[in-house]
Amino acid sequence: MVNRSLRTRRVRRGATIATSLAVALALSLTGASAASAADRTSYAGSVPRWAVSANDVGTPPAAETFEGEVYLPLRNHAGAEALAKAVSTPGLGYRLGLTPAQWIARFSATKADSDAVVASLTAAGLTISAVPASRQYVVFRGTAAQLGAAFATTLHVYSHAGATLVAPSTVPSLPASVGSKVSAVALDQSRSLTRPDSIKQGDIPSDTTGVQTFGRQAVAAPVITTPCSNYIGEHTVTVPAAYNGQTTYSTYNCGYTPAQLRSAYGISALPKSQNGTGQTVAIIDAYASPSIVSDVNTYSTALGEPGLAAGQYQQIVPTPAQFVDQEACGFPSGWQGEQTLDVEAVHALAPGAKVLYVGGFNCGGGLDVAMSKILDGKLANIVSNSYGNVGEDVPVDVLAGENNLYIQAAGEGIGLYFSSGDNGDEVAALGAAEPDFAASSPWVTAVGGTSLGIDKRGKIAFETGWGDTIDKIVAAPTAPGGLAYTGPLPGSRFVGGSGGGVSTVFAQPWYQRGIVPASLAQGKRVSPDIAALADPYTGFSIGISPIVDDTTLETGGFENDTYGGTSLASPLVAAQIALVQQVTHSTIGFANPTLYALDRVLPSAFRDVVPQNPPQAVVYTSATSGNTYLITLDRDTTLTTAPKYDDVTGIGGVSFALLTYLGQGRY
């Protein structure tokens, strides 16, 4: 898819002026009157780097509409950053965030500027989708011809990252009278690649192709029977000799329960009243599950967990008729598992906390609108975001426009938690290593992933970096035991791992200096910051009634699935933050400066995630193919775990004791 006396006279005079301005702008924008380059503002930093002739595959369908977004600059950008830093860093001004009204009055674009931009876009025939109260951006739609005329460019279709995406073929521009009020223009579909950072257990690519396609294969008789384990080591199987000659390994996890996670993270020792009561965790995803409340309650009842009390779950979502760009964004069914995972993960660790779900009408501007609803109303001070772009592969000026939202959050004392990604360094998709945005922003807490072994007592048996590489086990009559690996261990197929790495855009933030090795950072922001469970093969059990028809949103029968991904790690951290805020009677806000300050004075408060010797591994048999694999853990592309800070797990694994220090905030 190429996807009313004197006041009345003043009002009338103002309306006449506005109408004349709109007509003039319309003539300019549609080319009815000639304008020289000097009369226009160009946006070279708003063209994606992949929009080049070598990737050009034609022109978009004439009748189809596409989303665009323009960003308005902050007034006194340096002042906004300084305020956000002071609010978030122990010292003067710490945790004294502004109200949304105060922030908007001090730093947002003026209403007059916003109105002028809206008038110009409307005059060009574009349909306005949203303007937030913060006036940081305007989301709109139009045909390729309308967008091209409005911004003096031509839209083409490009092949990129396994998709066909629309983008401007030349630098877009606006008349200078309006362009001076706009910092960036997004006419490309980069953000339509935004996807949930979740992986369902068993999503292993076919052996016969190099791309990740998860269609059903012919089911072969497994060479090893591998019943899933409810805890690490419950079931073990014999495999060909692996690390240090080891031949016995645990089978994969059935899916940890809420009680197991609370035990492993040290939460079960808390008084029952310390369950997140009085706190609200907001969750942002695209679209909305029609069965979320019943699914959470059915799931909870089956596990003996408390369900959702009246008023405990609230949502702000578009109607199904308002969903747009469904095919490009992966459809509502593609996001339902993410929403379910997020809500059930938060409820698992903080069963007394309120959950606010805010859904976007798509995976682009709709997610910005969802974010702004929370920030502009300060509806929560903890926000979990389990999605990300493919690397930082979005025009640089657009990244800056998005980043301003995160500065607003920090300035208001709101903590944003973003999953760091599920595809390691993204080299496979982009040809070069990049962390995923928005986790790479210096104004959010990027949550990386771990593989977590919980033993029979509910204690952590091991924790290592999440990076799964598989080696298929096949029948080999002449080999010892009649089995062999198809290649040298750990195998050559990477099937998911924590995102992270060195930003290509953002400079190193003050809080990382002296903690992140200079040899790694090279003066840039490095993510993630912290980590939690993410490996689907040591994953979390969820309950869901899957959408079976994206048009009607009809759902099928309730089922239990096992999920992972840094989409799991992010809500797990957000839930623990809610517990800490309740226990310490504090509002943490943007956590990174305190996290890194704590690491300077008390590094032992963090559970350092380091390489295991020998490596940890589990055995898994696919229900769809019948293939059996040894899954070696902590093999995450070019990203590696290491003592202290690393680009897989950041400072380390979360624990309630750690986050209690964080709540005290005296560093």
HUDA-V93386 format. One record per residue. SS is DSSP state (helix for helix, strand for strand, loop for the rest). Layout:
SS + SS
This chain:
loop + loop + loop + loop + loop + helix + helix + helix + helix + helix + helix + helix + helix + helix + helix + helix + helix + helix + helix + helix + helix + helix + helix + helix + helix + helix + helix + helix + helix + loop + loop + loop + loop + loop + loop + loop + helix + helix + helix + strand + strand + strand + loop + helix + helix + helix + loop + loop + loop + loop + loop + loop + helix + helix + helix + strand + strand + strand + loop + loop + loop + loop + loop + loop + strand + strand + strand + strand + strand + strand + strand + loop + loop + loop + loop + loop + helix + helix + helix + helix + helix + helix + helix + helix + helix + helix + helix + helix + loop + loop + loop + loop + loop + loop + loop + loop + loop + loop + loop + helix + helix + helix + helix + helix + helix + helix + helix + loop + loop + loop + helix + helix + helix + helix + helix + helix + helix + helix + helix + helix + helix + helix + helix + loop + loop + loop + strand + strand + strand + strand + strand + loop + loop + loop + loop + loop + strand + strand + strand + strand + strand + strand + strand + helix + helix + helix + helix + helix + helix + helix + loop + loop + loop + loop + strand + strand + strand + strand + strand + strand + loop + loop + strand + strand + strand + strand + strand + strand + loop + loop + loop + loop + strand + strand + strand + helix + helix + helix + helix + loop + loop + loop + loop + strand + strand + strand + loop + loop + loop + helix + helix + helix + helix + loop + strand + strand + loop + loop + strand + strand + loop + loop + loop + loop + loop + loop + loop + loop + loop + loop + loop + loop + loop + loop + loop + loop + loop + loop + loop + loop + loop + loop + loop + loop + loop + loop + loop + loop + strand + loop + loop + loop + loop + loop + loop + strand + strand + strand + loop + loop + loop + loop + helix + helix + helix + loop + loop + strand + strand + strand + strand + loop + strand + loop + loop + strand + loop + helix + helix + helix + helix + helix + helix + helix + loop + loop + loop + loop + loop + loop + loop + loop + loop + loop + loop + loop + loop + loop + loop + strand + strand + strand + strand + strand + strand + strand + loop + loop + loop + loop + loop + helix + helix + helix + helix + helix + helix + helix + helix + helix + helix + helix + loop + loop + loop + loop + loop + loop + loop + loop + loop + loop + strand + strand + strand + strand + loop + loop + loop + helix + helix + helix + loop + loop + loop + helix + helix + helix + helix + loop + helix + helix + helix + helix + helix + helix + helix + helix + helix + helix + helix + helix + helix + helix + helix + helix + helix + helix + helix + loop + loop + loop + loop + strand + strand + strand + strand + strand + strand + strand + loop + loop + loop + loop + helix + helix + helix + helix + helix + helix + helix + helix + helix + helix + helix + helix + helix + loop + loop + loop + loop + strand + strand + strand + strand + loop + strand + strand + loop + loop + loop + loop + loop + loop + loop + helix + helix + helix + helix + helix + helix + helix + helix + helix + helix + helix + helix + helix + helix + helix + helix + loop + loop + loop + strand + strand + strand + strand + strand + loop + loop + loop + strand + loop + loop + loop + helix + helix + helix + helix + loop + loop + loop + loop + loop + loop + loop + loop + loop + loop + loop + loop + loop + loop + strand + strand + strand + strand + strand + strand + strand + strand + strand + strand + loop + loop + loop + loop + loop + strand + strand + strand + strand + strand + strand + loop + strand + strand + strand + strand + strand + strand + strand + strand + strand + loop + loop + loop + loop + helix + helix + helix + strand + strand + strand + loop + loop + loop + loop + loop + loop + loop + strand + strand + strand + strand + strand + loop + loop + loop + strand + strand + strand + strand + strand + strand + strand + loop + loop + helix + helix + helix + loop + loop + loop + loop + loop + helix + helix + helix + helix + loop + loop + strand + strand + strand + strand + loop + loop + strand + strand + strand + strand + loop + loop + helix + helix + helix + loop + strand + strand + strand + strand + strand + strand + strand + strand + strand + strand + loop + loop + loop + loop + strand + strand + strand + strand + strand + strand + strand + strand + strand + strand + strand + loop + helix + helix + helix + helix + helix + helix + helix + helix + helix + helix + helix + helix + helix + helix + helix + helix + helix + helix + helix + loop + loop + loop + loop + loop + loop + loop + helix + helix + helix + helix + helix + helix + helix + helix + helix + helix + loop + helix + helix + helix + loop + strand + loop + loop + loop + loop + loop + loop + loop + loop + loop + strand + strand + strand + strand + strand + loop + loop + loop + loop + loop + loop + strand + strand + strand + strand + strand + loop + loop + loop + strand + loop + loop + strand + loop + loop + loop + loop + loop + loop + strand + loop + loop + loop + strand + loop + loop + strand + loop + loop + helix + helix + helix + helix + helix + helix + helix + helix + helix + loop + loop + loop
